[in-house]
Structure formats: structure tokens, C-alpha cells
Amino acid sequence: MEIKERVLGFCQCSGQDLLLSKQHYDEKKKSSWYEKWVKASEWNWNNEPTDRQIMENEIVIETDYDMETNKRLTRLFQKKLRELGIMYYTYFTGSKSFHIHFFVKDIQKYIHTHMCKSIKFEIAKEVAGENFKFVDKQNFIDKKLIRIEGSIHPKTKRKGTLFDKFNGKQYEISEVLLAKALPKQLAIAQTKKIKNKNKFYCYVIEEAMKIKFPEGNRHMCLCPNACAILTKPEFDILCKAQQMDANNEWKWKLKDPVFSCLQLRKYAKDIGKQNLCKQCIRDGNFKEDC
């Protein structure tokens, strides 16, 4: 099936004018970038896209490790879906990941509410079980793009191929699952009411809470920005990962620091973490600052 035919079919089935983009890869610089997101109705089809928006009633489960680990986890998730009788299809991306696609019945009524993300989150937890910690959670946010099935991967030049499929039914949201999702929705609403602002996400800072970065400029670039958006317990986790004195670095908080996406992007590039910022921009989460 042609990419255009596939994408327009998704648009018709979902009733959405899906956002599209195209990834490019520079072999000499070993770096990639994405074109501006454009609605399918406005896309120039002489330029074949590589990525599409995840549909509102669609869940995509993937893991981002080496190919053998991804394949092993994918087979476990597929087994659970078959046990539940849920129809799915899985595509190999052409690089190292596998995307399991399946659909949720009547989830559209929760679109544009906190419940939608919570519901998708709980469904994925049910499917992945104890391996949910390995699942890419970014696929459950609004307007997330994913590799188009059957597209050519710009880096490997390999075409995405069908890995597995199962004919069954759509996932039906139960009262039990709603009961699990509702507390998360109420917690999010209450947090926003108390803080009167949205939660700020930064992929660089999230990575810094897990992996030690190269020394140099962490004190001047990473710490003040982390202080601006993290709670003290979260900041302590970051400093533990960076092997830094949390109490000493938290003194930045006294200066009332303002998060600078521009500064973090430059810092990320300097330490070889620019792909985190590119992914954030691709996901539509980044905050442009002055």
C-alpha cells in the first residue's frame, strides 16, 4: 500500500486531519531533523512523509532498547493482546523498534480531557504488566507523531515491514479501568488548581535524573534550569544521578531561576544530547523562551 493511500485511509477512519512530518538524516554529520508538522490535507505528496500523528482512538506500544530486547518485549506484549482477544498489528520501523498498534472503542468521548491520557496509560499498563517500565510513555500524549507503517527509515534506508498481526476486537473500556484512570485525572486537575500552572517537561532534565552527564557547565546550565521546574525531591534525584551536592545546588532556587529552553538546547548539543531536544520538538512539547 502506498504511503499516501495509507495515511488518507487513517484520516478517513479516524475522522482526523492527521499531522504529518518527514525526518531527514545527514550521514556526514550523523544527525537528523524533522520538517514542520503539516496536516494531511495540506501535505505536498510529492514529498513522501515518514511520520504521522497517532490517532485519537489508537494506542501504540513500543520500547527503545537494542533490537533483540525490543523484539523480546514486543512478543510478550503481543501475547497478552492475543489473550485478551484484542486485534493488533505490529510494524518493524526499519531501525530497531517495533510498534504495536491497536484500537480502543468509544475513547473519543474522553478526547481533550485528562482522562484520555490516563485511560491509554492504564490500558498499556494492563497489556505490558511488569514490563510497563520499559514502554515509551510519550506515545500517550496529545499530538504525538510515530513512524508511518511501511515508510523508509532515513538513517538505515530500510523499509518498515509488518512484523505480526492478530484479528480480534477493539479494546473496550471497562468500569474497572475507568476507576483506575479517574484518580489520576483528579490528581492532575488538583495539581493544576494548586500550582495554577501546567507541568513543565524537559527531556534533557528527565535524562539527567537517570544518567550522569559529562562534567562542565552542569552547575551553570543544568542546575538552575532544573531548579526552575523540579520539586526538591525531584532535584535530589537529579543531583544523585549527577553525583552533585543537592543542598548546595538547590541554592539556585533562591535566585528565582526561569527555565530557558534555548539555553538547555545549546547545553544538550555541547554534551551530545541534542537528540533529546529534537525528540521534544518532534513531540510538540518544547517551550520557546525569550
N, C-alpha and C positions, 0 to 999 in steps of 0.2 A: 504494500500500500504506500502511495506517495505521501510525503510529509504534509503537504497542503490538504489532501483529502482526509488524512487522519485528524489533523488539527480542526478543520472545519466540522468534521463529524463530532468531535468532542464539544465544540461550541454549540452545535445543534442539540445534542443530547443533554447538555447541562443548562442550556438557556443563558450562557455567559459569553461575553465577548472577551475571550481569554487573552491575557497579556503574553507577549512573546518576546524573545531576545535571541541574539546569536553570540556564541562565545568564539573568540579568536585566540590563537596561540602563536607566540613568536618563538620559533625554535632557537634562534641565536640568543635571545635574552632570557629564554626559559621562563616566560611569563605569559599570562593570559588576561584578557579583558572582555567585557560584555558590551554589546550595543545597547542603546537606550531602549527601555521597555516600550513596546507598542502594541495596541490592541490588534487582534487578528483581523478585524475589518479594515484596518488601516495599514496592514503589513504589505510590503513590496515583495511579492512572491518570487521575483527574480533572484532574491537573496534568501536562500533557504534558512529558516531559523533552526536553532539547536535546542532551545529551552522553551517550556510553556508553563503557564500558571497551573497549579494543582486545582482541580475542580472543587467546588464547594461541597459536593456530596462524595468526594473521593478521599481515601486515606492512602498515603504512600509510606511504606516502611522500608528503611534502608539502614545499613551500618557502614561506617567509613574506616575500615581497617585494611589489612592486606587481603588479597583476593581469596585465599583459602579460608580465612576467618570469616569473611563476608559470605562466602558460599555456604559454609557450615551453619552459620546463624540463619541465613535465608531458608535453608531446608527445614530447620526447626520451626520457624515461623509459618512456613507453608504447611507443615504437618498439622499444626494447631488449627489453621484455617480450614483444612480438609475435615478435621474432626468436628468443627463447628458447622460444616456444610456450607461455608462461605465461598462464593465464586471469586477467583482472583486470576490475575496474570502477572508474570514476573519477567522483566526485561533486564538483560545484561547491558550496562551503559557503554561498553566499548573500552572502559578503563579498568576498574577493579571492583566497582559496586554493582549491586543488584537491587532493582526497585520493584517491590511488591505492591501492586495496585489492586484495591478493592473498594467497594462502594457501600454507602450507608443509606438505608431507606429513611426518607422523611426528615433528614437532618437540616433541610433548607429552612425550616421554621426557626432554627436557632442561629441562623447566619447573622452576622453583625452583632452578636452578643458574646459575652464572656463564656457562655455555656457551650458554644460551638467548639472552641479550642479545648475546653475541659472534657467534652464528650469524646473528641478524637483522641485526646490524651489517654482517657480511661479505656477506650476500645483497644488502642495499641498496647496498653499495659496487659490487657486480657490476652491478647494474641502472643505477646513476647514473653510474658511471665517473668521469671527471674532474670531473663536476658534483656529486659527492657532498658537496663542501664547502658546497653550498647547501642540503642536505637538513636538515630538523629532526630532530636526533638524539634528542630527548626522546620520540619515538614508539616507541623501542625499549626503554624502561624498563618495569618492572613496574607494573601498575595505572594505566596512562596512559589518560585519557579523550580522546575525539575526538568531533567533531560528528556527530550521528546523521544518516544519509543521509535526505534529504527533510524535515528539520526546518526550522522558521522561524528565521532568524537574528534575535536580539533587537534588534540595533542597526539593521540595514538593512531589516528586516521582509521580506526576500526569502527564498523557499523554496529549499532546496538541491535541485539538479537533476542528473540523470545527464548527464555530460559525454561519456563514451566507455566502451565495454566491448569485451572480446575473449574469445571462447570458446576455451579451451585446456585445459591440465593444471595441476595444482598443482606448485609448485616442489619438486623432490626434492633433498635434501641429499646432496652428493657427498662422497667421502673427501677430495678436494682442498680443498673448502670447510671441512670439519672440521679439516683440518691447519692452515688459516689461523686458525680460531677458537680452537683449543686453546692456542696460546702466550699469547693474551690472557687466557684463563681461568686459566692457571697464574700469569701475572703478577699478576693481581688477587688470587689466593689468597695468593701470596707477599708482596705488599704488605700485606695484612691481617695476615699472620702476623708480619711485622716490626714494623709500627706498632701492632698489637694494637687497632686501631680502624677504623671504617668511614670511607671518604672522605666529606668534608663538602662539599655543594654549596650554592651560594648564587647565584641568578640575578642579583642586583644586582652582586655581585662579579665574576661572569663578564662582565657587560656593561661593568663598569668596566675590564676588561682590554682592551677593544676601543675604547671611546668615552670621550672626556673629559667629566666631569661638571661642572656649574656649581661655581664656587669658593665656599667657605664650608662649614664643618663637615666637609670631607673629612678633615682632619687628626684631628679628634676622633671622628668616626663611622666613616668608611670604612676608614682605615688600621689602627686597632687590630683591627678585625674581620677585615680581610684578613690581617693578620699571624697571627691565631689559626688560620687554616685553610689558608693558602697556603705553599708552599715558597719559599725565597728567589728562585730563578729565576722562579717564577710571580709573586711580588710585584714583581720588577723589571719584568716586562711590564706589570703594572697601573700602576706609577709612570710608566713611559714613556708610556702612554696618557693619564695624568692630568697629565703634564708636571711631576712632582714629584721631589724628591731621594730616590731609593730607599734609599740608605745612611742618610740622616738619619731617614726614616720607619720604617725597619726597627728602630730603637731601641725601638719599642713592644714588640718581641719580648722584650726584657729584663724587661719587667713581667709576662710570662707572661699575655697577654690571653686572655680567654674569649669565644668567639663569642656575640653576642647577636642572635638573630633579631628580637626585639622592637625593639631599637634600629635595626637595619637597615631594618625595615619603616617606622618613623617617618621615618628619613632619606630613604628612597626616596619616600615620599609628599611630603616637603618639596621634593624636586627634580623631581617629576613623573614618577617611575619606578615608581609604585605598581602598575602592571600587571604588572611583573616578579614582584612578591611574590604577586599574585593568581594568576598562572600557576603559581608554585611550589606554592601551596596547592592549586590545582586538580590538579596532578600528584602531590600527596601526598608531596612531598619535604621540606617545611619542618620545622624543628626547633623545637618550642616550648621556651622557656627560662624561667628564673625571673623 
